[in-house]
Amino acid sequence: MRLKTIKSNTLHREFGLLRVVVGKAKDEWRMDIPNPFESFHIKKEPDHRQRRVYKGEIDLLMRTPCRSSLTKPAMIVALETSMRLGEILSIKWDKIDFGRGFVELERSKNGRGRIIPLTNTALMTFEALPRDGLFVFPVKPDTLKQSWRRLVKRAGINDLRFHELRHEAISRLLEMGLTIPEAASVSGHRTASMLARYAHPDPVKVREKMLKRAFGTHLA
């Protein structure tokens, strides 16, 4: 019944959470109950999306009217820092070091905090926002997501999710020449394999680099 409304990967994550909850009740709270989620497995489907932000789409989005004054700045921060939406909305004003160009995240998805270097564009975006409270973006995730979907639709852009701005940002970090550890320190990934899932190199740029670094191999 659940699979009629959500994808199998989403259900896989939900069952994983339930498996941990029941496991904690059994192992740590000594509750004598069965864990039905141990033997119940849902096949996880591979994520084949490799959506890059096409040339001109960001300019088009910037020109498109938007009711929310926070949606476009959040988009820019996502592209400039590779932060997740939840991380962006958790940024506090007192955690931004404008002088040194860093922002400190107290906690991220993996449970760890990290310090993220800021580009000049990201710094200027922050500086242009009003400082009305504790958080830089005082808005709920669902509210901003809804505003984003409306902006994309109004701009006439097809199938661009907010989370794919993170994919784009990570791909750009690697195209800049950052090493895997350097890019991971910005994105917050703990392993190279996790980072690779989000990196989608532009084949045109890859070819350009290959031509520049050609070894001059000649066929006999």
URUR-V89245 format. One line per field, one symbol per residue. ss: DSSP state (~ for helix, > for strand, _ for the rest). phi: phi as a letter, one per 20 degrees, with the letter a starting at -180 (. if undefined). psi: psi as a letter, one per 20 degrees, with the letter a starting at -180 (. if undefined). Layout:
ss: ???
phi: ???
psi: ???
//
This chain:
ss: _~~~___~~~~~~~~~~~~~~~~~~~~_____________________________~~~~~~~_______~~~~~~~~~~~___~~~~~__>~~~>>____>>>>________>>>>__~~~~~~~~_______>_____~~~~~~~~~~~~~~~________~~~~~~~~~~~~____~~~~~~~~____~~~~~______~~~~~~~~~~________
phi: .fffdcefffffffffffffffffffedeleecfdfefddddfeefeefcfdefgnffffffeefbfeedffgffffffecmffgffffefdgfdeeffenccdefbcfendebddfdfffffffffeefdeafefdfbegffffffffffffffmeelcefffffgfffffgfffoffgfffffefnfecffffffdecgfgfffffffffdgemfdef
psi: hhiiirrhhghghghgghggghhghghhikpmqqniihioqpppqqojploqoqpihggghhipqphpiigghhgggghiijqrghggiipqhijpnhgilqppphpahjiqrrppqprhggghgghiqqnibgqhnmqqghghgghghhggghikppmoqhhihggggghhghhijqrghghhhghjqiqhhhhhhipnqohghggghhhhkqikppq.
//
